[in-house]
């Protein structure tokens, strides 16, 4: 069993603040409104500032990956700022000239400015996670803070659903406070990966008193997040989570040299539990029967907005401008398909439509670098593999789910992932270095 010094009061307060912000953002209906998202962005910026004064000096092996990620992120913000003007030839939208106003690539300057503020908030959240990942001990506590705050949110969501508390958009499906069951499904799928990672880490310590408490807490988190995921009846979230958990089990098997029998038992137990829960509720099968119709709708949305992207491929129509673009594409033929959508149902396409190639490619490349760097560094480690594999599984959940839905367009979900991305980038390359509060 790992015996680590207890957290200092300063570190404990800092971690509690992180957990409270993660949970609070979800409870504020995902921080969907501009005011709520700006408040959350400001709070994380303040935490990043506080953390900067507590962070010990770090060597170049840890800071250069952060510099690469920061460079890519800066390029995203630079081109987003450029979209407020016509500095790049051929990107200005004709509507500005028709109105006799200063030209710009974006259709809505105020929305684009708000999105830039939100992006800065995500960057600050990433920095907080990165600072906490500077040492194994602090990183593990931060991992637990994210894990158990998500499990607590799952418990709240289940109570709300069973007690019919709060607004709902789709009867019979758990939505938490997101007003969308698919967004809730993606978050709880990611949270389940965290809880499974914690359970795997504490399993071998379950024979000791403290180990039993940790393992029981992790198992309870698995039960809560798994139940919440099932109650969302989100096909995309369930599929993405299943693939991510399978990949995590395979990684664990190779890293810990599991036998095929041990791997089979682990996967079989999870599959049996999932099959049992799904078999006891016929609503999931009714959701499957709607798959063809929903696929046609998503294909129509994709085709329509892919065409919009091809008409403004460099800087798109401006960050935050999807609603405006969608209204512009309403016709007699398309109205029945597009009138009530608020996203492209595909995170990658939406970034292309709103930001064009010049904004989307640096963002995709930055995310790819962080995830690839984490995976590369994790292969070289021998400790903390359970949590690190769980963080990679979370990445997979969001990357896969983003192909068919828009959970990451909900700000608190994006904040949750940004925190974990920063944590994994530093943690995967750390080796008991001093960090925030250490």
Secondary structure by P-SEA (a helix, b strand, c coil): ccccccccaaaaaaaaaaaaaaaaaaaccccccaaaaaaaaaaaaaaaaaaaaacccccccccaaaaaaaaaaaaaaaaaaaaaccccccccccccccccccccccccaaaaaaaaaaaaaaaaaaaaaaaaaccaaaaaaaaaaaaaaaaaaaaaaaaaaaacccccccccccccccccaaaaaaaaaaaaaaaaaaaaaaccccccaaaaaaaaaaaaaaaaaaaaaaaaccaaaaaaaaaaaaaaaaaaaaaacccaaaaaaaaaaaaaaaaaaaaacaaaaaaaaaaaaaaaaaaaaaaaaaaaaaacccccccccaaaaaaaaacccccccccccccccccaaaaaaaacccccaaaaaaaaaaaaaaaaaaaaacccaaaaaaaaaaaaaaaaaaaacccccccaaaaaaaaaaaaaaaaaaaccccccccc
